[in-house]
Amino acid sequence: MRRIDRRTALKAGGVLAVTALASCVDNESATAVPTSSVPAGPTSPAAAGPTVPAAAAPDWNGLRSGLDGTLHLRGESGYPAAHQLFNPRFDSIQPAAVVRAATTDDVRESILFARQNGLVCVPKGGGHSYVGASTVAGGLVVDVGPMSSVGYSDDVVTVGAGAKLYDVHAQLDKDGRSLPTGTCPTVGVAGLALGGGMGVHTRTYGLTSDRILSMEVVTADGVVRTAGPTQDADLYWALRGGGGGNLGIVTSFRLATIPASKLGLFTLTWPEASVAAALRGWQRFAHEAPMTAWANFHIDAQSNGTLSIHAVGVSTTGSASAAAEQLESFVGSKATSRSITVKTHMQAVTYLGGGTTSARTGFLAGSDVLRGPMDAATITRLLAAVKAAARAKVPASAILDPLGGQAAKQPQGGAAWPWRSALAVIQWYSGLPAHPSAAALRAAQNFVTSGHRAVAAASAGGYVNYIEAGRSVSSYYGSSLARLRAVKAEYDPTDFFKASHAAFG
């Protein structure tokens, strides 16, 4: 069974299978929100963050002297690395400064400094935001990356907001514990958890955000709060799935862990001629399979104009045979290629993540949340959208991740994540060079837009961790939007934080 690596799978010269099981995403940041119902054409990287008006000479040396962490100003030697994000497409955005925060007090001082000097302030965790939300032209980036400690006791893990997923899993594995997360090893726990957090354990144990017991967060007034079920309960509710960058900068989390058990894994492949039947069968699997079974479905555009179709699945029982057979029975045919294996917790983490780290990668992506199974006409339109990309030699994939099971249940204390009754999330993904041409960006955006249009009749909205430009804010928050706005008015009445493309203030 070959190693899975979604971040590097879409390459020039041929579209390989895009098969990592959860996206490299970390959405924590700020800008204004367009309100069109489907994404507009591609925007330049500089449009990803607001430009800050000139302010009267901030006292950067004063800020630097009060930090335990480090301050990187534009033009200084450490600045080029400090301001980079995961997607090189946003390298041209130049913040005035980046604070590499070492303590909660560093975060607090940075927020107060930004307020005093009229600077837009955005948080950065892993830097994987799809719209470059953790940077801002001329503003202040507060990078919590150094705050990456992981401590475990009595089935509860305390995680610094800067911790990356692989490191969290590696540390927890020493105690035989784990968390339900995505698979990309360099995604920051903060961005993932604040937007929901889907992965191979979603159906068995729920979202990452569902496991949050409490959070330490610095709000726009510089107050350090512990948000939980009985203290700042509205803030706790909003931060569990409402996305990052709207309400404050989270500095640490306490999460309930799960067992680090062996996983059964399978990969099933069908020919292009069977794609419609395979997708119909996968939808039934997503609806009817037991909570211990999970599989996502990949439709990948190949450079020769054809489609590649496969499902990648996991069983938390430790054996994947029954789950693979059930999916094949729903499809109505045996897979033409079939692989089944069992891996330990850390073997699975490394395998599903494509290794222990991930290189910076260019891409453009978006999403649709399926409220239920797609009908035949919608499936036909979806397949046509990917097929058109294949014929145009655009690196493109539609990746369907199932929900249901435990993710359908509201966690104790409630959560803002709005898609409990949904069937699945489609990610529309197009790989790009590090610094793409306008034509390449336009082709990638055309694919994402055609995907949205294809499934519009079945779509309930979008997944906030797969944020994209040009989409209405209501499409990400659904029925949670009104309460989110009320929480925003309570904790950030002056709208200091403006999350990129998903501000609900």
HELIX and SHEET records of a PDB file:
HELIX    1   1 PRO A   45  ALA A   48  5                                   4    
HELIX    2   2 TRP A   60  SER A   65  1                                   6    
HELIX    3   3 TYR A   79  ALA A   82  1                                   4    
HELIX    4   4 PRO A   88  PHE A   90  5                                   3    
HELIX    5   5 THR A  104  GLN A  116  1                                  13    
HELIX    6   6 LEU A  165  ASP A  173  1                                   9    
HELIX    7   7 VAL A  189  GLY A  195  1                                   7    
HELIX    8   8 THR A  202  TYR A  205  1                                   4    
HELIX    9   9 SER A  209  ARG A  211  5                                   3    
HELIX   10  10 ALA A  233  LEU A  239  1                                   7    
HELIX   11  11 GLU A  272  SER A  274  5                                   3    
HELIX   12  12 VAL A  275  GLU A  288  1                                  14    
HELIX   13  13 SER A  321  VAL A  331  1                                  11    
HELIX   14  14 HIS A  345  LEU A  352  1                                   8    
HELIX   15  15 ALA A  376  ARG A  391  1                                  16    
HELIX   16  16 GLY A  405  ALA A  408  5                                   4    
HELIX   17  17 ALA A  438  ALA A  454  1                                  17    
HELIX   18  18 ALA A  456  ALA A  458  5                                   3    
HELIX   19  19 VAL A  464  TYR A  466  5                                   3    
HELIX   20  20 SER A  474  TYR A  477  1                                   4    
HELIX   21  21 GLY A  478  SER A  480  5                                   3    
HELIX   22  22 LEU A  481  TYR A  491  1                                  11    
SHEET    1   A 2 LEU A  10  LYS A  11  0                                        
SHEET    2   A 2 GLY A  14  VAL A  15 -1                                        
SHEET    1   B 4 THR A  70  LEU A  73  0                                        
SHEET    2   B 4 ALA A  97  ARG A 100 -1                                        
SHEET    3   B 4 LEU A 140  ASP A 143  1                                        
SHEET    4   B 4 CYS A 121  LYS A 124  1                                        
SHEET    1   C 5 VAL A 150  SER A 153  0                                        
SHEET    2   C 5 VAL A 156  GLY A 160 -1                                        
SHEET    3   C 5 ILE A 249  ALA A 256 -1                                        
SHEET    4   C 5 ILE A 212  VAL A 218 -1                                        
SHEET    5   C 5 VAL A 224  ALA A 227 -1                                        
SHEET    1   D 2 ARG A 177  SER A 178  0                                        
SHEET    2   D 2 ILE A 258  PRO A 259 -1                                        
SHEET    1   E 8 SER A 337  LYS A 343  0                                        
SHEET    2   E 8 LEU A 263  TRP A 270 -1                                        
SHEET    3   E 8 LEU A 307  SER A 315 -1                                        
SHEET    4   E 8 ALA A 293  ALA A 301 -1                                        
SHEET    5   E 8 SER A 397  PRO A 402 -1                                        
SHEET    6   E 8 ALA A 424  LEU A 432 -1                                        
SHEET    7   E 8 GLY A 362  LEU A 370 -1                                        
SHEET    8   E 8 SER A 459  GLY A 461 -1                                        
END                                                                             
